[in-house]
Amino acid sequence: MKRKGNIQRVALLLLILISFLANILLGVFLYKERSSPAMDTVSSIEAYLSPDAEKYAGDIRLIKQYIEDQQIASPTKKIDFVRNWVNTNSVHNNDPSYNLRAAFNTPRVLARLWKTHEAKDAPVNLTCGPRAFAMQKILDHLRISSRVVMIFTDNFDSCLSHTFLEVFNPETANWEVQDPDYNISYVNKKTGHRIATFSLIFGDIDAFIPVSKNGEGWKVNKVEKLKENYFETIMYGNPLTAVNPVILINTDKFNLRKTFKDNGGVTFREFANKYYRKPIFIENRSTL
């Protein structure tokens, strides 16, 4: 049985590698218009692919210069600094007047973040996705690689998700979770090493713990909800622009037969095929 489990794990990892190579060859970050997307998705895409990005280029240069002026030698500390900067210069309020289009205009968001930092303007209201995109744009300018990650839950009537980043840390040569919405990363309890999302989806979640400037633990970082519900399925790829995003589903946790009442009674596969461009699905049970 142990050998069979090892074979399953190797097969899954090979499938993931093949899928990522396919993403590169097919142009994971190329945008092609969907046939019949929801109106809020169209608005978000148009805002994210902001035609007036050049208008805010000066603010982005100022942010980059500010971070470089901190002279942070450790890549780990620099990445954490960026995450904390995005988080502290924005807020996440469940405001009914939330401007979705403005939030997904990442160049404009970065300009607002800079004004909050520099002039102490009221912080911009951002949900998890726009915070992740803002952090990614800053890392791009610092030449630090990152990728957008979404995790999903089947525990509600709506198909709900949470968005953050995985950042390639040159200090450890590993992909590591960086969540600017909750201002946390995750570590292995035994080793203290930071981890990628794959371990949280397919491993023993009790072996890992979120960490931040507030301390270590799910409760102190106010992410018990994520632990109880969300680490069931993962999607690699920007949901607004990715072609063939890779979706890994832990079938021990996520019920693929469930229909989501608030989304018109669709299954997760139907939901993903509607809102993301030709996703690649990989199903597997817990293997770690």
N, C-alpha and C positions, 0 to 999 in steps of 0.2 A: 504493500500500500504506500509505503514511504517513497519507493522508487517511482511509482505511478504519479504521486504528487509532484516529485521533482521534474518528471517528464512534462506534466501539465504546465508547470511554472516556466520551464524553458520554452515550451511551445508558445505560451502567452507572450513572453518577452520578445520572441522572434517576430510574432505578429505585430507587436507594437513598433518594433524597429522597422519592419517592412512598411507599416502604415505611415510612419514619420518620413521615410524616404519618398513614399508616394506623394506626401504633402509637399515636399520640397520640389519634386519634379513637376507637379501640377500647379505650383504657384499658390501656396497656402494663403498668401496675403493679397492675392489679386481679387478684385471685386467684380462680380457680374450680377446684374440686376435679377432679382428673383421674379418668378412669374406672378404670384399673387400674395405678396407678404402683407402682414397686418400694417395698418397705417402708422402706428407708433414705431414699427421697425423701419419703415421707409424714412421717417423723420430722423430717427437715430443715425441711420447710415449716412444720410445727407449731411447731418451735422458733423459726424465723425470725419468724413471726407471733406472737411471744411475748405471751401474755395477761398476763404479770406485768411488762411493760415499765415500768410506772409505778413499780414497786418500785426500779428502778435509775436513775430520772430524776435523782436527786441527783448520782450519780456522773458522769452525762453532762454536767450543768451544771458540775461541777468541772473536767472535761476542757476544756470550752469556755472557761471562765474562765482556766485555766492557759495555754492557747494564746494567748488575747487579751492576757494579761499580758506575753507575750514582746514585744509591740509590734513585730511584724514588718511592716514597711511594704510590702514587695514581695509581691504575691500569689503569685508563683512560689516565693519562699522559704517562704511560709507553707504552701503545698501540700506542698512537699518536707518541711517540718518535721513535718506530720501523718503523712506516709508513713513517715518515719524513726521517729516516736514509736510508731506501731503495730508496726513491725518490731522495734524494740529492746526493747519490753515484752512480746514473745511469742517463742515458738520454733516451729520446724517440725521435729518429730521423727516418723519413721516408727515410731510406737509401736503395737503391736497392741492395746493397751488404749485407743486413742484414742476419746474420747467424741464421736461425731458429733453427737448431739442437742445436747449442751452447747456445742459449737463453733459451731453455727449459731444459737444463742440470742444474737443480737447485743447486746441491752441488757445481758445478763449478762456477755458477753465484755468489753464496755467497762468494766463495774464491776471485772472481774478485771485488766484492763490498768491501771486507775487504782490499784488496790491494789499492783500490781507497781511502778508508778512512785513511789507515795507511801510505801508501807511496805516496799518491797523484797521483796515476796512472790515465791515461785517463779513465773516467767513461765508463762502459759497456753500449752498446745500448740495451735497453729492451723495448718491447711493454707491453701492459696492463697485459696480461696473465702471462708472466714470472716475472713481478714485483709482481703480486699477489702471485704467487707460492713462490717467495723468502721471502716475508713477512710472509706467512703462515709457512714456514719451521722454521723461527726464533721464531715465536710464539709457535710452537710445542716444541721447546727446552726450552722455558720459561714456559711451561705447561699452555698456554692460548689457549682455544679452538677457532677454526675458521672454516669457510666453504667457498668454492669457489662459487661465484655467477656470472652468465652471464646475461646480458640484451640484448634484440634484438629489431630491428626495421624493419618495412616493407616499409620504405619510399625510398628505393633505388633499383636499378636493381640487386644488390648483397644482399645476406642475411648477414647483418653485425651485429656485436655484440661488447660488451664491457665487460671486466672482472675485478672483484675486489673481496674483501672479505666482509663477515659479521663476526664479532668477538664477542664472548660472553664475555661481560664486567662484571667481578665479582663484580664491584663496584655498578652497576645498576641492575644486574641480567637480562640484556636484550641483544639480538642480535643487533649489531649496524654496519652500513656500514662503512668500512674503504677502501678507494680507494688510493693505493700507486702510481697509474699512474698520477692522478691529485693532489695527496696529500691533499685529502679532506675527511671530514665526512659530515653528513647531520643532521639538527636539525629541530624540529617543531618550527615554528615561534612564536606561542603563549606560549608554555611551555618552550622552550629552550632545551628540552630533545632530545637526539640523537635517531635516528630511524633506522629501518630495511628497506630493499628494498621493502617489501610487501606494505608499505604505499605509496611509490612513484609510484608503478604500479597500485594499485587499489584505491588510494585516490586522493584528490585534490592536484596536484603537486605544486600549488601556495601556499599551506599551509606550504611548507617545503623549506629549503634553505641550500645550501652547505656552509661549513665553513672551513677555513684554517688559517695559519699564515698570509696570505695576506688579510684576512678580510672575510666578509659575503656577499654572493651574487653569482648569476650565471655568471655575466659578469666579476667580479673581479677575479674569479677562472677559467675563460675561459672554462666554461662547458655549454654554451647556447645550443650547439649542442646536448648534452645529453638530456637536458630538452625538446627541440623541437622534438626529434626523438626517443630516445632509451627506455624510461620507458614505454614499451608496453607489454613486455613478459619477464619472468624471468626463469632461470634454476638454480636449486640448485644441485651442484655436480661438481667435477672436470671433465672437458670435456675429459680429456685424460684417466681417469681410472675408473670413476664412473659406476657402474652397476645400471640400473633403475634410472637415474637422474630425478628429478621431474621438470616438466615444467608447469608454471602457465601462462595462456594467458588471457589478458584482451581483450575480444572480442569487446569492445567499441572502442579500440584503434588499435588493430592488425587485419588485414584482412587475415584470414586463407585461403581464396580462391586465394589470389595473387600468381602468379608464378614469380620466380626470374630468369630473362633472363640470367644474368651472371653465374648462377649456373645450366644452362642446362634446364631452364624452369620448375624447380621443385617447389612444394609448400613448406611451412615451415615444415609441418609434414614430408614430404618426405626427406627434407634436414636433419632434426633432426634424423630421423630413419637411415639415411645413416652414419652420422658422430658421433652419440652418441649411446651407447649400451642400447637398449630397453628402451627408455625414457617413463616416465609416463606423459601423458598430462591431464591437468585440465583446463577447459575453464570456464570463468565467466565474467560477466560484472562488471563495477565499483560498489563497494559495500560499501566503507567507506565514 
